[in-house]
Amino acid sequence: MGTALGAAVGAIVASHFGPGMFVFGISVFTLGILSAAVHSDRSAYRLAGVTLAVVLLVPRTGPASRIALHRFLEVCIGIGVALILAVVWPEKDETPPNKN
């Protein structure tokens, strides 16, 4: 949720304004309001800020919307790989069984 929110805000802001400290600060504040409106937790807000920083502040050669879409897809691929690995290679429970 946070990555999608950060990518959307980053694409919109970067296409209308240039990168700058004031624009970034207002965008992070806007992300905080939007995160509260959709009832997301702090980690989603943190990921939204990271995605916003990547989209808005990293120099790019293409349009901001493409960078935002690529960032969102990269995160989605990472989540998919993590879920597949969690199924294929599950974490073992290391607590000994309780003998009563």
N, C-alpha and C positions, 0 to 999 in steps of 0.2 A: 504494500500500500504506500509506504513512504517513498520508494523509488519511483513509482508511477506519479505520485504527487510532485516530487522534486523535478522529474523530467518534464512534466507538463508546465509547471511554473517557470522552469528554466528556459524552455523553448519559447514560451510567450514573452518573457522578459527580455531574453537575448535578441529576439527578432525586432523588438521595439526600441530597446535601449542598448547602449554599449556596456561593456564590462566596467565596473567601477565599485569602489567601496560603498558608496551611498546606495547604489542600486542593489548591491548584494545584501546590505543590511536591511533594506526595506523588503526585499524578497524573502529573507529568512523570517522576518517578522510576519509577513503574509503567510508563509508556510506554517508558522505557529498557530495562527488564527484558523487556517484551513484544517490543520491536524486536530485542533480542538473541536472544530465543527463536525468532523467525521468520526470523532471519538477514537482516534488512534493513540497508541501508547508512545512512550518516550523514545523507544528504539526506532519506531517508524519515523518519528520527527527527525531523529538523528540521521537516518538513512536518506530522508528527503533533503536535508541540508548538504550531505555529501554529494548527492546527485546534482543538486543545484550548483554546487561549487564546480563540479566537473563540467557541467554544461555551460555555465556562465563565465567561469574564469580561465579555463584552459584554452590556450590559443587553438583555433580551428581553421581548416581550409574550406569547409563546406558550410551549408546553412545550419543554424542552431537546431532546427527541428530534426535534422538527420542525426546530429550528435546525440540529442536527447533520446531518439528512438534506438540508436545503437546502444546507448548506456542501459536503457530499459531492457533490451533484448539480452545483453550480456548478463545482467543480473538474473533474468528469467532462466537462462541457460545454466547459470551457476546453481540456482535453486533446484532445477531439474536434475542436474548431476548429483547434487547432495542427497536428494530424495532417492534416486536410484541406488547410490552407494549405501544409504541407510537400510534399504531392503536387501541388497546383495550381501552386505557385510555388516550385520547388526552388532550393536554394542553388547558385550556379554555382561551379565550381572555378576559382580565379584563378591557379593555378600554371601557368606555361608548359610546354608539352610538352618532354620531354627529347629533344634531337637527338643521337643517337649515330651 
